[in-house]
Amino acid sequence: MSQIDVHPFKGAYLIHKSTAPRARHDSFSAAEAEAGRLLAADPSATFIISREEARVQIRRSASGVPLTRKGSRHDR
């Protein structure tokens, strides 16, 4: 098998829709191994490994009315 080039860098935060299919891995090395497996099947592809920082959603009351957003940890 060919050597895989991995280029760690601090890039942009990526937004994913929660219903989009994607695999979750417990470590960077597990994600890297999966990317390598996928790359073997499609050598012309580029795979991005991103780390989840937060999930964003609207909280609704029992009546369906959106509730006030609480401050995030980034607002502090």
mmJSON file of the N, C-alpha and C atoms, coordinates in Angstrom:
{"data_MODEL":{"atom_site":{
"group_PDB":["ATOM","ATOM","ATOM","ATOM","ATOM","ATOM","ATOM","ATOM","ATOM","ATOM","ATOM","ATOM","ATOM","ATOM","ATOM","ATOM","ATOM","ATOM","ATOM","ATOM","ATOM","ATOM","ATOM","ATOM","ATOM","ATOM","ATOM","ATOM","ATOM","ATOM","ATOM","ATOM","ATOM","ATOM","ATOM","ATOM","ATOM","ATOM","ATOM","ATOM","ATOM","ATOM","ATOM","ATOM","ATOM","ATOM","ATOM","ATOM","ATOM","ATOM","ATOM","ATOM","ATOM","ATOM","ATOM","ATOM","ATOM","ATOM","ATOM","ATOM","ATOM","ATOM","ATOM","ATOM","ATOM","ATOM","ATOM","ATOM","ATOM","ATOM","ATOM","ATOM","ATOM","ATOM","ATOM","ATOM","ATOM","ATOM","ATOM","ATOM","ATOM","ATOM","ATOM","ATOM","ATOM","ATOM","ATOM","ATOM","ATOM","ATOM","ATOM","ATOM","ATOM","ATOM","ATOM","ATOM","ATOM","ATOM","ATOM","ATOM","ATOM","ATOM","ATOM","ATOM","ATOM","ATOM","ATOM","ATOM","ATOM","ATOM","ATOM","ATOM","ATOM","ATOM","ATOM","ATOM","ATOM","ATOM","ATOM","ATOM","ATOM","ATOM","ATOM","ATOM","ATOM","ATOM","ATOM","ATOM","ATOM","ATOM","ATOM","ATOM","ATOM","ATOM","ATOM","ATOM","ATOM","ATOM","ATOM","ATOM","ATOM","ATOM","ATOM","ATOM","ATOM","ATOM","ATOM","ATOM","ATOM","ATOM","ATOM","ATOM","ATOM","ATOM","ATOM","ATOM","ATOM","ATOM","ATOM","ATOM","ATOM","ATOM","ATOM","ATOM","ATOM","ATOM","ATOM","ATOM","ATOM","ATOM","ATOM","ATOM","ATOM","ATOM","ATOM","ATOM","ATOM","ATOM","ATOM","ATOM","ATOM","ATOM","ATOM","ATOM","ATOM","ATOM","ATOM","ATOM","ATOM","ATOM","ATOM","ATOM","ATOM","ATOM","ATOM","ATOM","ATOM","ATOM","ATOM","ATOM","ATOM","ATOM","ATOM","ATOM","ATOM","ATOM","ATOM","ATOM","ATOM","ATOM","ATOM","ATOM","ATOM","ATOM","ATOM","ATOM","ATOM","ATOM","ATOM","ATOM","ATOM","ATOM","ATOM","ATOM","ATOM","ATOM","ATOM","ATOM"],
"id":[1,2,3,4,5,6,7,8,9,10,11,12,13,14,15,16,17,18,19,20,21,22,23,24,25,26,27,28,29,30,31,32,33,34,35,36,37,38,39,40,41,42,43,44,45,46,47,48,49,50,51,52,53,54,55,56,57,58,59,60,61,62,63,64,65,66,67,68,69,70,71,72,73,74,75,76,77,78,79,80,81,82,83,84,85,86,87,88,89,90,91,92,93,94,95,96,97,98,99,100,101,102,103,104,105,106,107,108,109,110,111,112,113,114,115,116,117,118,119,120,121,122,123,124,125,126,127,128,129,130,131,132,133,134,135,136,137,138,139,140,141,142,143,144,145,146,147,148,149,150,151,152,153,154,155,156,157,158,159,160,161,162,163,164,165,166,167,168,169,170,171,172,173,174,175,176,177,178,179,180,181,182,183,184,185,186,187,188,189,190,191,192,193,194,195,196,197,198,199,200,201,202,203,204,205,206,207,208,209,210,211,212,213,214,215,216,217,218,219,220,221,222,223,224,225,226,227,228],
"type_symbol":["N","C","C","N","C","C","N","C","C","N","C","C","N","C","C","N","C","C","N","C","C","N","C","C","N","C","C","N","C","C","N","C","C","N","C","C","N","C","C","N","C","C","N","C","C","N","C","C","N","C","C","N","C","C","N","C","C","N","C","C","N","C","C","N","C","C","N","C","C","N","C","C","N","C","C","N","C","C","N","C","C","N","C","C","N","C","C","N","C","C","N","C","C","N","C","C","N","C","C","N","C","C","N","C","C","N","C","C","N","C","C","N","C","C","N","C","C","N","C","C","N","C","C","N","C","C","N","C","C","N","C","C","N","C","C","N","C","C","N","C","C","N","C","C","N","C","C","N","C","C","N","C","C","N","C","C","N","C","C","N","C","C","N","C","C","N","C","C","N","C","C","N","C","C","N","C","C","N","C","C","N","C","C","N","C","C","N","C","C","N","C","C","N","C","C","N","C","C","N","C","C","N","C","C","N","C","C","N","C","C","N","C","C","N","C","C","N","C","C","N","C","C","N","C","C","N","C","C"],
"label_atom_id":["N","CA","C","N","CA","C","N","CA","C","N","CA","C","N","CA","C","N","CA","C","N","CA","C","N","CA","C","N","CA","C","N","CA","C","N","CA","C","N","CA","C","N","CA","C","N","CA","C","N","CA","C","N","CA","C","N","CA","C","N","CA","C","N","CA","C","N","CA","C","N","CA","C","N","CA","C","N","CA","C","N","CA","C","N","CA","C","N","CA","C","N","CA","C","N","CA","C","N","CA","C","N","CA","C","N","CA","C","N","CA","C","N","CA","C","N","CA","C","N","CA","C","N","CA","C","N","CA","C","N","CA","C","N","CA","C","N","CA","C","N","CA","C","N","CA","C","N","CA","C","N","CA","C","N","CA","C","N","CA","C","N","CA","C","N","CA","C","N","CA","C","N","CA","C","N","CA","C","N","CA","C","N","CA","C","N","CA","C","N","CA","C","N","CA","C","N","CA","C","N","CA","C","N","CA","C","N","CA","C","N","CA","C","N","CA","C","N","CA","C","N","CA","C","N","CA","C","N","CA","C","N","CA","C","N","CA","C","N","CA","C","N","CA","C","N","CA","C","N","CA","C","N","CA","C","N","CA","C","N","CA","C","N","CA","C"],
"label_alt_id":[null,null,null,null,null,null,null,null,null,null,null,null,null,null,null,null,null,null,null,null,null,null,null,null,null,null,null,null,null,null,null,null,null,null,null,null,null,null,null,null,null,null,null,null,null,null,null,null,null,null,null,null,null,null,null,null,null,null,null,null,null,null,null,null,null,null,null,null,null,null,null,null,null,null,null,null,null,null,null,null,null,null,null,null,null,null,null,null,null,null,null,null,null,null,null,null,null,null,null,null,null,null,null,null,null,null,null,null,null,null,null,null,null,null,null,null,null,null,null,null,null,null,null,null,null,null,null,null,null,null,null,null,null,null,null,null,null,null,null,null,null,null,null,null,null,null,null,null,null,null,null,null,null,null,null,null,null,null,null,null,null,null,null,null,null,null,null,null,null,null,null,null,null,null,null,null,null,null,null,null,null,null,null,null,null,null,null,null,null,null,null,null,null,null,null,null,null,null,null,null,null,null,null,null,null,null,null,null,null,null,null,null,null,null,null,null,null,null,null,null,null,null,null,null,null,null,null,null],
"label_comp_id":["MET","MET","MET","SER","SER","SER","GLN","GLN","GLN","ILE","ILE","ILE","ASP","ASP","ASP","VAL","VAL","VAL","HIS","HIS","HIS","PRO","PRO","PRO","PHE","PHE","PHE","LYS","LYS","LYS","GLY","GLY","GLY","ALA","ALA","ALA","TYR","TYR","TYR","LEU","LEU","LEU","ILE","ILE","ILE","HIS","HIS","HIS","LYS","LYS","LYS","SER","SER","SER","THR","THR","THR","ALA","ALA","ALA","PRO","PRO","PRO","ARG","ARG","ARG","ALA","ALA","ALA","ARG","ARG","ARG","HIS","HIS","HIS","ASP","ASP","ASP","SER","SER","SER","PHE","PHE","PHE","SER","SER","SER","ALA","ALA","ALA","ALA","ALA","ALA","GLU","GLU","GLU","ALA","ALA","ALA","GLU","GLU","GLU","ALA","ALA","ALA","GLY","GLY","GLY","ARG","ARG","ARG","LEU","LEU","LEU","LEU","LEU","LEU","ALA","ALA","ALA","ALA","ALA","ALA","ASP","ASP","ASP","PRO","PRO","PRO","SER","SER","SER","ALA","ALA","ALA","THR","THR","THR","PHE","PHE","PHE","ILE","ILE","ILE","ILE","ILE","ILE","SER","SER","SER","ARG","ARG","ARG","GLU","GLU","GLU","GLU","GLU","GLU","ALA","ALA","ALA","ARG","ARG","ARG","VAL","VAL","VAL","GLN","GLN","GLN","ILE","ILE","ILE","ARG","ARG","ARG","ARG","ARG","ARG","SER","SER","SER","ALA","ALA","ALA","SER","SER","SER","GLY","GLY","GLY","VAL","VAL","VAL","PRO","PRO","PRO","LEU","LEU","LEU","THR","THR","THR","ARG","ARG","ARG","LYS","LYS","LYS","GLY","GLY","GLY","SER","SER","SER","ARG","ARG","ARG","HIS","HIS","HIS","ASP","ASP","ASP","ARG","ARG","ARG"],
"label_asym_id":["A","A","A","A","A","A","A","A","A","A","A","A","A","A","A","A","A","A","A","A","A","A","A","A","A","A","A","A","A","A","A","A","A","A","A","A","A","A","A","A","A","A","A","A","A","A","A","A","A","A","A","A","A","A","A","A","A","A","A","A","A","A","A","A","A","A","A","A","A","A","A","A","A","A","A","A","A","A","A","A","A","A","A","A","A","A","A","A","A","A","A","A","A","A","A","A","A","A","A","A","A","A","A","A","A","A","A","A","A","A","A","A","A","A","A","A","A","A","A","A","A","A","A","A","A","A","A","A","A","A","A","A","A","A","A","A","A","A","A","A","A","A","A","A","A","A","A","A","A","A","A","A","A","A","A","A","A","A","A","A","A","A","A","A","A","A","A","A","A","A","A","A","A","A","A","A","A","A","A","A","A","A","A","A","A","A","A","A","A","A","A","A","A","A","A","A","A","A","A","A","A","A","A","A","A","A","A","A","A","A","A","A","A","A","A","A","A","A","A","A","A","A","A","A","A","A","A","A"],
"label_entity_id":["1","1","1","1","1","1","1","1","1","1","1","1","1","1","1","1","1","1","1","1","1","1","1","1","1","1","1","1","1","1","1","1","1","1","1","1","1","1","1","1","1","1","1","1","1","1","1","1","1","1","1","1","1","1","1","1","1","1","1","1","1","1","1","1","1","1","1","1","1","1","1","1","1","1","1","1","1","1","1","1","1","1","1","1","1","1","1","1","1","1","1","1","1","1","1","1","1","1","1","1","1","1","1","1","1","1","1","1","1","1","1","1","1","1","1","1","1","1","1","1","1","1","1","1","1","1","1","1","1","1","1","1","1","1","1","1","1","1","1","1","1","1","1","1","1","1","1","1","1","1","1","1","1","1","1","1","1","1","1","1","1","1","1","1","1","1","1","1","1","1","1","1","1","1","1","1","1","1","1","1","1","1","1","1","1","1","1","1","1","1","1","1","1","1","1","1","1","1","1","1","1","1","1","1","1","1","1","1","1","1","1","1","1","1","1","1","1","1","1","1","1","1","1","1","1","1","1","1"],
"label_seq_id":[1,1,1,2,2,2,3,3,3,4,4,4,5,5,5,6,6,6,7,7,7,8,8,8,9,9,9,10,10,10,11,11,11,12,12,12,13,13,13,14,14,14,15,15,15,16,16,16,17,17,17,18,18,18,19,19,19,20,20,20,21,21,21,22,22,22,23,23,23,24,24,24,25,25,25,26,26,26,27,27,27,28,28,28,29,29,29,30,30,30,31,31,31,32,32,32,33,33,33,34,34,34,35,35,35,36,36,36,37,37,37,38,38,38,39,39,39,40,40,40,41,41,41,42,42,42,43,43,43,44,44,44,45,45,45,46,46,46,47,47,47,48,48,48,49,49,49,50,50,50,51,51,51,52,52,52,53,53,53,54,54,54,55,55,55,56,56,56,57,57,57,58,58,58,59,59,59,60,60,60,61,61,61,62,62,62,63,63,63,64,64,64,65,65,65,66,66,66,67,67,67,68,68,68,69,69,69,70,70,70,71,71,71,72,72,72,73,73,73,74,74,74,75,75,75,76,76,76],
"pdbx_PDB_ins_code":[null,null,null,null,null,null,null,null,null,null,null,null,null,null,null,null,null,null,null,null,null,null,null,null,null,null,null,null,null,null,null,null,null,null,null,null,null,null,null,null,null,null,null,null,null,null,null,null,null,null,null,null,null,null,null,null,null,null,null,null,null,null,null,null,null,null,null,null,null,null,null,null,null,null,null,null,null,null,null,null,null,null,null,null,null,null,null,null,null,null,null,null,null,null,null,null,null,null,null,null,null,null,null,null,null,null,null,null,null,null,null,null,null,null,null,null,null,null,null,null,null,null,null,null,null,null,null,null,null,null,null,null,null,null,null,null,null,null,null,null,null,null,null,null,null,null,null,null,null,null,null,null,null,null,null,null,null,null,null,null,null,null,null,null,null,null,null,null,null,null,null,null,null,null,null,null,null,null,null,null,null,null,null,null,null,null,null,null,null,null,null,null,null,null,null,null,null,null,null,null,null,null,null,null,null,null,null,null,null,null,null,null,null,null,null,null,null,null,null,null,null,null,null,null,null,null,null,null],
"Cartn_x":[0.845,0.0,0.881,0.421,1.159,1.193,2.163,2.247,1.139,0.489,-0.568,0.034,-0.236,0.213,-0.847,-0.461,-1.352,-0.77,-1.581,-1.124,-1.919,-1.508,-2.227,-2.054,-3.117,-3.059,-4.32,-4.288,-5.475,-6.245,-7.311,-8.115,-9.412,-10.346,-11.651,-12.485,-13.47,-14.438,-15.432,-15.792,-16.711,-18.081,-19.13,-20.489,-21.049,-21.582,-22.188,-23.64,-24.511,-25.897,-25.94,-26.624,-26.582,-27.095,-27.921,-28.452,-27.546,-26.493,-25.576,-24.782,-24.619,-23.872,-22.395,-21.88,-20.461,-20.103,-18.874,-18.419,-17.816,-18.005,-17.397,-16.278,-15.187,-14.036,-13.581,-13.097,-12.69,-11.329,-10.558,-9.219,-8.858,-7.87,-7.394,-6.819,-6.077,-5.447,-6.489,-7.615,-8.679,-9.302,-9.511,-10.059,-9.078,-7.798,-6.754,-6.718,-6.841,-6.847,-8.056,-9.213,-10.419,-10.272,-9.694,-9.46,-8.527,-7.527,-6.617,-7.326,-8.23,-9.007,-9.883,-10.547,-11.395,-10.571,-9.39,-8.501,-8.029,-7.853,-7.462,-8.542,-9.807,-10.925,-11.12,-10.679,-10.852,-9.621,-8.508,-7.241,-7.275,-8.256,-8.31,-9.043,-9.6,-10.39,-9.501,-10.073,-9.445,-10.42,-9.948,-10.803,-10.372,-11.336,-11.069,-11.437,-10.521,-10.787,-11.037,-12.227,-12.561,-12.983,-12.886,-13.235,-14.434,-15.416,-16.622,-16.31,-16.725,-16.542,-17.848,-18.947,-20.24,-21.359,-22.533,-23.739,-24.676,-25.339,-26.211,-27.612,-28.574,-29.959,-30.855,-32.114,-33.093,-33.841,-33.885,-34.685,-36.097,-37.069,-38.468,-39.214,-40.193,-41.049,-42.018,-42.795,-43.785,-44.787,-45.027,-45.979,-45.337,-44.02,-43.33,-42.687,-42.784,-42.202,-40.707,-39.865,-38.419,-38.105,-37.235,-36.808,-35.613,-35.347,-34.201,-32.914,-31.971,-30.673,-29.852,-29.258,-28.332,-26.971,-26.198,-24.869,-23.973,-23.228,-22.293,-21.014,-20.16,-18.884,-18.001,-18.287,-17.499,-17.924,-19.11,-19.596,-18.992,-18.34,-17.827,-16.529],
"Cartn_y":[-1.191,0.0,1.242,2.302,3.559,4.266,5.153,6.007,7.056,7.322,8.326,9.625,10.731,12.041,12.641,12.979,13.628,14.997,16.032,17.397,18.044,17.843,18.493,20.005,20.725,22.183,22.681,23.912,24.517,25.223,24.627,25.197,25.76,25.955,26.51,25.484,25.975,25.078,24.667,23.405,22.885,22.675,22.945,22.736,21.519,20.582,19.378,19.33,18.944,18.717,17.393,17.342,16.156,14.893,15.036,13.863,13.376,14.138,13.723,12.498,11.516,10.331,10.653,10.23,10.376,9.416,9.033,8.094,8.868,8.358,8.95,8.035,8.626,7.862,8.434,7.563,7.988,8.658,8.537,9.136,9.603,10.503,10.964,9.797,8.915,7.796,6.856,6.66,5.816,6.485,7.807,8.54,8.52,8.661,8.631,7.275,6.199,4.853,4.661,5.156,5.057,5.873,7.072,7.892,7.165,6.496,5.716,4.587,3.906,2.827,3.374,4.503,5.118,5.621,6.136,6.64,5.519,4.333,3.183,2.861,3.081,2.82,3.946,5.159,6.32,7.22,6.85,7.576,9.042,9.449,10.848,11.738,11.15,11.907,12.584,13.545,14.173,14.034,13.57,13.404,14.377,15.02,15.99,15.356,15.413,14.936,16.166,16.279,17.425,16.933,17.805,17.455,18.287,17.623,18.306,19.158,20.413,21.341,21.562,21.612,21.892,21.473,21.343,21.106,22.275,22.727,23.894,23.473,23.807,23.515,24.499,24.569,25.439,24.609,25.108,24.454,24.997,24.119,24.533,24.111,24.92,24.584,23.493,22.992,21.956,22.443,23.768,24.319,24.568,24.344,24.524,25.88,26.747,28.09,27.998,28.603,28.564,29.229,28.604,29.15,30.059,30.927,31.835,31.031,31.4,30.717,31.103,30.133,30.402,30.757,31.585,31.972,30.778,30.767,29.677,29.922,28.935,29.085,30.108,30.4,31.376,32.817,32.978,34.31,34.807,33.927,34.275,34.992],
"Cartn_z":[0.0,0.0,0.0,-0.588,-0.672,0.667,0.814,1.996,1.926,3.038,3.085,3.59,2.907,3.362,4.275,5.481,6.432,6.722,6.576,6.775,7.908,9.164,10.256,10.193,10.381,10.416,11.091,11.555,12.157,11.054,10.619,9.552,10.088,9.209,9.555,10.31,11.042,11.657,10.578,10.557,9.553,10.171,9.421,9.883,9.158,9.945,9.386,9.817,8.924,9.3,10.047,11.161,12.019,11.339,10.301,9.616,8.485,8.207,7.137,7.597,6.732,7.136,7.353,8.48,8.771,9.882,9.917,10.943,12.105,13.295,14.484,14.949,15.34,15.811,17.149,18.025,19.365,19.407,18.339,18.33,16.926,16.866,15.57,14.775,15.461,14.742,14.142,14.82,14.267,13.039,13.12,11.973,10.803,11.119,10.081,9.386,10.155,9.574,8.662,9.09,8.26,6.987,7.088,5.902,4.937,5.462,4.617,3.902,4.611,4.001,2.877,3.139,2.117,0.933,1.219,0.175,-0.747,-0.177,-0.998,-2.025,-1.654,-2.569,-3.579,-3.22,-4.108,-3.993,-4.654,-4.517,-4.938,-5.715,-6.147,-5.146,-4.102,-3.124,-2.092,-1.397,-0.237,0.913,2.044,3.209,4.289,4.917,5.973,7.311,8.253,9.609,10.464,11.002,11.845,13.222,14.196,15.567,16.0,16.545,16.994,18.219,18.171,19.287,20.04,19.297,19.914,18.985,19.545,18.749,18.981,17.931,18.006,17.595,18.425,18.094,18.828,18.428,19.083,20.113,21.329,22.373,22.27,22.365,22.266,23.526,23.879,25.009,24.578,25.512,25.201,24.154,24.109,23.137,21.777,21.669,20.395,20.215,21.228,21.149,21.453,20.611,20.89,22.229,23.005,24.286,24.083,25.037,24.971,25.03,24.195,24.144,25.348,25.99,27.084,26.481,27.159,26.663,26.473,25.394,25.139,25.891,25.942,26.629,25.931,24.657,23.919,24.237,24.881,25.238,26.547,27.275,28.602,28.545],
"occupancy":[1.0,1.0,1.0,1.0,1.0,1.0,1.0,1.0,1.0,1.0,1.0,1.0,1.0,1.0,1.0,1.0,1.0,1.0,1.0,1.0,1.0,1.0,1.0,1.0,1.0,1.0,1.0,1.0,1.0,1.0,1.0,1.0,1.0,1.0,1.0,1.0,1.0,1.0,1.0,1.0,1.0,1.0,1.0,1.0,1.0,1.0,1.0,1.0,1.0,1.0,1.0,1.0,1.0,1.0,1.0,1.0,1.0,1.0,1.0,1.0,1.0,1.0,1.0,1.0,1.0,1.0,1.0,1.0,1.0,1.0,1.0,1.0,1.0,1.0,1.0,1.0,1.0,1.0,1.0,1.0,1.0,1.0,1.0,1.0,1.0,1.0,1.0,1.0,1.0,1.0,1.0,1.0,1.0,1.0,1.0,1.0,1.0,1.0,1.0,1.0,1.0,1.0,1.0,1.0,1.0,1.0,1.0,1.0,1.0,1.0,1.0,1.0,1.0,1.0,1.0,1.0,1.0,1.0,1.0,1.0,1.0,1.0,1.0,1.0,1.0,1.0,1.0,1.0,1.0,1.0,1.0,1.0,1.0,1.0,1.0,1.0,1.0,1.0,1.0,1.0,1.0,1.0,1.0,1.0,1.0,1.0,1.0,1.0,1.0,1.0,1.0,1.0,1.0,1.0,1.0,1.0,1.0,1.0,1.0,1.0,1.0,1.0,1.0,1.0,1.0,1.0,1.0,1.0,1.0,1.0,1.0,1.0,1.0,1.0,1.0,1.0,1.0,1.0,1.0,1.0,1.0,1.0,1.0,1.0,1.0,1.0,1.0,1.0,1.0,1.0,1.0,1.0,1.0,1.0,1.0,1.0,1.0,1.0,1.0,1.0,1.0,1.0,1.0,1.0,1.0,1.0,1.0,1.0,1.0,1.0,1.0,1.0,1.0,1.0,1.0,1.0,1.0,1.0,1.0,1.0,1.0,1.0,1.0,1.0,1.0,1.0,1.0,1.0],
"B_iso_or_equiv":[0.0,0.0,0.0,0.0,0.0,0.0,0.0,0.0,0.0,0.0,0.0,0.0,0.0,0.0,0.0,0.0,0.0,0.0,0.0,0.0,0.0,0.0,0.0,0.0,0.0,0.0,0.0,0.0,0.0,0.0,0.0,0.0,0.0,0.0,0.0,0.0,0.0,0.0,0.0,0.0,0.0,0.0,0.0,0.0,0.0,0.0,0.0,0.0,0.0,0.0,0.0,0.0,0.0,0.0,0.0,0.0,0.0,0.0,0.0,0.0,0.0,0.0,0.0,0.0,0.0,0.0,0.0,0.0,0.0,0.0,0.0,0.0,0.0,0.0,0.0,0.0,0.0,0.0,0.0,0.0,0.0,0.0,0.0,0.0,0.0,0.0,0.0,0.0,0.0,0.0,0.0,0.0,0.0,0.0,0.0,0.0,0.0,0.0,0.0,0.0,0.0,0.0,0.0,0.0,0.0,0.0,0.0,0.0,0.0,0.0,0.0,0.0,0.0,0.0,0.0,0.0,0.0,0.0,0.0,0.0,0.0,0.0,0.0,0.0,0.0,0.0,0.0,0.0,0.0,0.0,0.0,0.0,0.0,0.0,0.0,0.0,0.0,0.0,0.0,0.0,0.0,0.0,0.0,0.0,0.0,0.0,0.0,0.0,0.0,0.0,0.0,0.0,0.0,0.0,0.0,0.0,0.0,0.0,0.0,0.0,0.0,0.0,0.0,0.0,0.0,0.0,0.0,0.0,0.0,0.0,0.0,0.0,0.0,0.0,0.0,0.0,0.0,0.0,0.0,0.0,0.0,0.0,0.0,0.0,0.0,0.0,0.0,0.0,0.0,0.0,0.0,0.0,0.0,0.0,0.0,0.0,0.0,0.0,0.0,0.0,0.0,0.0,0.0,0.0,0.0,0.0,0.0,0.0,0.0,0.0,0.0,0.0,0.0,0.0,0.0,0.0,0.0,0.0,0.0,0.0,0.0,0.0,0.0,0.0,0.0,0.0,0.0,0.0],
"pdbx_formal_charge":[null,null,null,null,null,null,null,null,null,null,null,null,null,null,null,null,null,null,null,null,null,null,null,null,null,null,null,null,null,null,null,null,null,null,null,null,null,null,null,null,null,null,null,null,null,null,null,null,null,null,null,null,null,null,null,null,null,null,null,null,null,null,null,null,null,null,null,null,null,null,null,null,null,null,null,null,null,null,null,null,null,null,null,null,null,null,null,null,null,null,null,null,null,null,null,null,null,null,null,null,null,null,null,null,null,null,null,null,null,null,null,null,null,null,null,null,null,null,null,null,null,null,null,null,null,null,null,null,null,null,null,null,null,null,null,null,null,null,null,null,null,null,null,null,null,null,null,null,null,null,null,null,null,null,null,null,null,null,null,null,null,null,null,null,null,null,null,null,null,null,null,null,null,null,null,null,null,null,null,null,null,null,null,null,null,null,null,null,null,null,null,null,null,null,null,null,null,null,null,null,null,null,null,null,null,null,null,null,null,null,null,null,null,null,null,null,null,null,null,null,null,null,null,null,null,null,null,null],
"auth_seq_id":[1,1,1,2,2,2,3,3,3,4,4,4,5,5,5,6,6,6,7,7,7,8,8,8,9,9,9,10,10,10,11,11,11,12,12,12,13,13,13,14,14,14,15,15,15,16,16,16,17,17,17,18,18,18,19,19,19,20,20,20,21,21,21,22,22,22,23,23,23,24,24,24,25,25,25,26,26,26,27,27,27,28,28,28,29,29,29,30,30,30,31,31,31,32,32,32,33,33,33,34,34,34,35,35,35,36,36,36,37,37,37,38,38,38,39,39,39,40,40,40,41,41,41,42,42,42,43,43,43,44,44,44,45,45,45,46,46,46,47,47,47,48,48,48,49,49,49,50,50,50,51,51,51,52,52,52,53,53,53,54,54,54,55,55,55,56,56,56,57,57,57,58,58,58,59,59,59,60,60,60,61,61,61,62,62,62,63,63,63,64,64,64,65,65,65,66,66,66,67,67,67,68,68,68,69,69,69,70,70,70,71,71,71,72,72,72,73,73,73,74,74,74,75,75,75,76,76,76],
"auth_comp_id":["MET","MET","MET","SER","SER","SER","GLN","GLN","GLN","ILE","ILE","ILE","ASP","ASP","ASP","VAL","VAL","VAL","HIS","HIS","HIS","PRO","PRO","PRO","PHE","PHE","PHE","LYS","LYS","LYS","GLY","GLY","GLY","ALA","ALA","ALA","TYR","TYR","TYR","LEU","LEU","LEU","ILE","ILE","ILE","HIS","HIS","HIS","LYS","LYS","LYS","SER","SER","SER","THR","THR","THR","ALA","ALA","ALA","PRO","PRO","PRO","ARG","ARG","ARG","ALA","ALA","ALA","ARG","ARG","ARG","HIS","HIS","HIS","ASP","ASP","ASP","SER","SER","SER","PHE","PHE","PHE","SER","SER","SER","ALA","ALA","ALA","ALA","ALA","ALA","GLU","GLU","GLU","ALA","ALA","ALA","GLU","GLU","GLU","ALA","ALA","ALA","GLY","GLY","GLY","ARG","ARG","ARG","LEU","LEU","LEU","LEU","LEU","LEU","ALA","ALA","ALA","ALA","ALA","ALA","ASP","ASP","ASP","PRO","PRO","PRO","SER","SER","SER","ALA","ALA","ALA","THR","THR","THR","PHE","PHE","PHE","ILE","ILE","ILE","ILE","ILE","ILE","SER","SER","SER","ARG","ARG","ARG","GLU","GLU","GLU","GLU","GLU","GLU","ALA","ALA","ALA","ARG","ARG","ARG","VAL","VAL","VAL","GLN","GLN","GLN","ILE","ILE","ILE","ARG","ARG","ARG","ARG","ARG","ARG","SER","SER","SER","ALA","ALA","ALA","SER","SER","SER","GLY","GLY","GLY","VAL","VAL","VAL","PRO","PRO","PRO","LEU","LEU","LEU","THR","THR","THR","ARG","ARG","ARG","LYS","LYS","LYS","GLY","GLY","GLY","SER","SER","SER","ARG","ARG","ARG","HIS","HIS","HIS","ASP","ASP","ASP","ARG","ARG","ARG"],
"auth_asym_id":["A","A","A","A","A","A","A","A","A","A","A","A","A","A","A","A","A","A","A","A","A","A","A","A","A","A","A","A","A","A","A","A","A","A","A","A","A","A","A","A","A","A","A","A","A","A","A","A","A","A","A","A","A","A","A","A","A","A","A","A","A","A","A","A","A","A","A","A","A","A","A","A","A","A","A","A","A","A","A","A","A","A","A","A","A","A","A","A","A","A","A","A","A","A","A","A","A","A","A","A","A","A","A","A","A","A","A","A","A","A","A","A","A","A","A","A","A","A","A","A","A","A","A","A","A","A","A","A","A","A","A","A","A","A","A","A","A","A","A","A","A","A","A","A","A","A","A","A","A","A","A","A","A","A","A","A","A","A","A","A","A","A","A","A","A","A","A","A","A","A","A","A","A","A","A","A","A","A","A","A","A","A","A","A","A","A","A","A","A","A","A","A","A","A","A","A","A","A","A","A","A","A","A","A","A","A","A","A","A","A","A","A","A","A","A","A","A","A","A","A","A","A","A","A","A","A","A","A"],
"auth_atom_id":["N","CA","C","N","CA","C","N","CA","C","N","CA","C","N","CA","C","N","CA","C","N","CA","C","N","CA","C","N","CA","C","N","CA","C","N","CA","C","N","CA","C","N","CA","C","N","CA","C","N","CA","C","N","CA","C","N","CA","C","N","CA","C","N","CA","C","N","CA","C","N","CA","C","N","CA","C","N","CA","C","N","CA","C","N","CA","C","N","CA","C","N","CA","C","N","CA","C","N","CA","C","N","CA","C","N","CA","C","N","CA","C","N","CA","C","N","CA","C","N","CA","C","N","CA","C","N","CA","C","N","CA","C","N","CA","C","N","CA","C","N","CA","C","N","CA","C","N","CA","C","N","CA","C","N","CA","C","N","CA","C","N","CA","C","N","CA","C","N","CA","C","N","CA","C","N","CA","C","N","CA","C","N","CA","C","N","CA","C","N","CA","C","N","CA","C","N","CA","C","N","CA","C","N","CA","C","N","CA","C","N","CA","C","N","CA","C","N","CA","C","N","CA","C","N","CA","C","N","CA","C","N","CA","C","N","CA","C","N","CA","C","N","CA","C","N","CA","C","N","CA","C","N","CA","C","N","CA","C","N","CA","C","N","CA","C"],
"pdbx_PDB_model_num":[1,1,1,1,1,1,1,1,1,1,1,1,1,1,1,1,1,1,1,1,1,1,1,1,1,1,1,1,1,1,1,1,1,1,1,1,1,1,1,1,1,1,1,1,1,1,1,1,1,1,1,1,1,1,1,1,1,1,1,1,1,1,1,1,1,1,1,1,1,1,1,1,1,1,1,1,1,1,1,1,1,1,1,1,1,1,1,1,1,1,1,1,1,1,1,1,1,1,1,1,1,1,1,1,1,1,1,1,1,1,1,1,1,1,1,1,1,1,1,1,1,1,1,1,1,1,1,1,1,1,1,1,1,1,1,1,1,1,1,1,1,1,1,1,1,1,1,1,1,1,1,1,1,1,1,1,1,1,1,1,1,1,1,1,1,1,1,1,1,1,1,1,1,1,1,1,1,1,1,1,1,1,1,1,1,1,1,1,1,1,1,1,1,1,1,1,1,1,1,1,1,1,1,1,1,1,1,1,1,1,1,1,1,1,1,1,1,1,1,1,1,1,1,1,1,1,1,1]
}}}
